[in-house]
Amino acid sequence: MTRTLRDLQRALICAALAFGVASIARAQIFTGSIVSTEATMPMQHGSSVVELDDGSLLVSWYSATNEAARDSRIFCRRSTSDGLNWGPTQIAVSPGERARESWLANKAVGNSVLFQDKENVLWLFYAAVEAGGWSGAHVDYKTSRDRGHTWSESHRLTTGLGDLPRNKPVELAGCEILLPLSHSAFRKYAYGARWKTCAKLLQPSYPTIDGSKFSHPAFVAVGSNSVVAFVRARGGGMLQSTFFDPDKNGWSIPQSTNLPNSDSAIDAVRLEDGRILLAYNDHDTIRNPLSIAISDDGTTFRKLRDIENEPGQDFSYPSLVQARDGTFYLTYTWHYRSAIKCAHFDANWLGLNPVSVGQ
């Protein structure tokens, strides 16, 4: 073999290796699966997703013949395979359960929220209707110390009528958490329930967000002593943001972001570099498409990609987490509440540079 031929062969091998490395670098993750395949009732809605301390994924949602129906219940389902395969469906809250602090059984349940605190206690918050519709709801909760395999009895968090959870809480200093809530009876407003999880008795305070046109806030911790909330606009409009000061126990005046809101829930996570990733419907009147946007300051966003944009369909109520490996999981209501779907994707698929693992 001549030197020229050997040089050519070496150059081709190097080029092939370089192409292979570039292909690996450009590899993207995007998969999707239906979580609610074992549910038999026609409506699946209000999901929440959490990555547990053992690396498994747990999703909760409520299922019923229709909203606020007496047969409504809350399911949980677990995955240990990147959200592609799911274990058996478990009933976490059955029809007709009663919180320990209440004399009345629940007429219906809805909107579930999963959260695992620093002590690895798993919390399940949900709307519990004692009479009427959502205007007759309280917020109840259960806890689990075995990653959701078994649950405690139900307890009551809020005593007023018309209180609804939607998104996961954030942890403040010490053992305090701040849970985003909405009030929908008489006066309408968004607020947070703030309390110490390590206290023997729950004595929450309820700092409210100024304005009667907001609901279903999504909270993101932006520092050791600050929280930003993104709030759904009742009747549609622009997505709003507001900042919480724990020392003052109060919120700033809400300001409009540059994102539309079709009167639908949103969710967000903060990346380690400080940017905020937000799941929302990129339309001002309908819940389609379901999209992901990113922001440096919590006010101005740049759309990255659509998760779903199938014409004539409806996608809503996203729940977003970033896993320990830096990838993201998003659960949401799919095809007009016919199912709960889980999407798994990474920063490369979003078109971002590799991102560090965030909160």
Secondary structure, 3 states (H helix, E strand, C coil): CCHHHHHHHHHHHHHHHHHHHHHHHCCCCEEEEECCCCCCCCEEEEEEEEECCCCCEEEEEEEECCCCCCCCEEEEEEECCCCCCCCCCEEEECCCCCCCCCCCCCCEEEEEEEEECCCCCEEEEEEEECCCCHHHEEEEEEEECCCCCCCCCCEECCCCCCEEECCCCEECCCCEEEEEEEECCCCCEEEEEEEECCCCCCCCECCECCCCCEEEEEEEEEECCEEEEEEEECCCEEEEEEEEECCCCEECCCEEEEEEECCCCCEEEECCCCCEEEEEECCCCCCCCEEEEEECCCCCEEEEEEEECCCCCCEEEEEEEECCCCCEEEEEEECCCCEEEEEEECHHHHCCCCCCCCC
